[in-house]
Amino acid sequence: MKYSTKHMTHIAGSLIVAGLLAAGRAGAADTTGNSLSSKGASFVKEASEGNQSEIALAQLAQQKAQNPEIKNLAQMIQQDHQQAQEKLQTIAQAHGLTIEATATWTQRRAQSKLEKLSGAEFDQQYAKDMLKDHVTDIKKFQKASQNIEDSDVTQYAQDCLPKLQAHLQHAESAAKSAGVDESTITLLTKNMPAGMGGTGENQESSRGAGERQQKP
């Protein structure tokens, strides 16, 4: 059977359109099933940067700290954040997301500041940095566990929260051991969400607020 040139062109065009539509559907399916949401991807990258920063600072603290409590804190933080980073890397790879291995400008500045200190001054500054960092981290991870639609990312955030809280509590005791005054510790931890740990004073305030709410 012979077809006119016009008819053949029409058939070819239809096949091309059909192919493009099929490819588009396949691509959409791959994207939906494999890529993270924008919030999920942003959190993964930010959490990775945080892990890498905590590991680097902990390694420095284990070398320079004089106070045994500070050394123990640094060892705990390095071990836990290395494990957290490994889990995060697995999640990123599963979704085709590349995690940067280089430190950010803020991380380099924090490390440079600590490198210039020594003795008790180093111990106190490291403890204060860990208090501040972990208050911020707990708030971010708590928010991620509630607001991100990617199930593996929310599970990661939920799994990390207890260890972050333990780090904060250990940082408080280490800070006191290194000579950081109570008012500074309270100031650095005052923005902790209710019921998420913090200083004894903050915990008492939270309990008091809860008791007031229960009274008629």
C-alpha angles and dihedrals in degrees: 000000000000123000127199120246089248092053093048091051090052092051092048091050091051092051092050092050091048090050093050092049091050092048090048092052091048092048091049091050092050092049094049094047100041114026126078124240115259091256091048094049092046092051093048092053093045093047090050091053089049093050092049092048093049091049093050094047092045091053089051092048093052088056100043108025119106099186112086092218091055091050091050091049091050092049091050093048094048094050096046096044092048089055091046091050092052091053091047092050089055091052092047093050091049089058098040092249119148117219117208115235096198123096120249122241091255091052092049090050093051092049093046090052092053094045089062093056131077142179120006091347090060093046093051095046093048091050091049091048091052092049092051095042095049095047087055093044094050091052092049094046093046090053092046092051089057106034108037119091097206105099097207091050094049089048090052091051092048092048092050097050098078091052092047089052090049090051090052093050091047090048089055093054091042091050091053090048090051092052103260107153122243094244091058092048091049091048092051094048101037094102095059113131113254114273094016100106125258134146123339089253092053092046091053090050091051092049091048091051090050092050091050091052092052094052114093 
